Amino acid sequence: MAETGLQSDKAIGLGLLFGALGVAGAVVMYVAAEQQLLAGWGFALAILFGSLAVAAIQIFS
């Protein structure tokens, strides 16, 4: 019998958590468009948490 791609609860939970934090970083980047330093930190957070979301899903699935 072939094994299907079942994900653990930890993969889903961490993926959602890091995804939400990535969206929060994107919102910071959008809101702080006039202040380049704060917008840059928002972009960095969005990229970091987006990458962690993908990595968490890959590691725990």
Secondary structure, 3 states (H helix, E strand, C coil): CCCCCCCCHHHHHHHHHHHHHHHHHHHHHHHCCCCHHHHHHHHHHHHHHHHHHHHHHHHHC
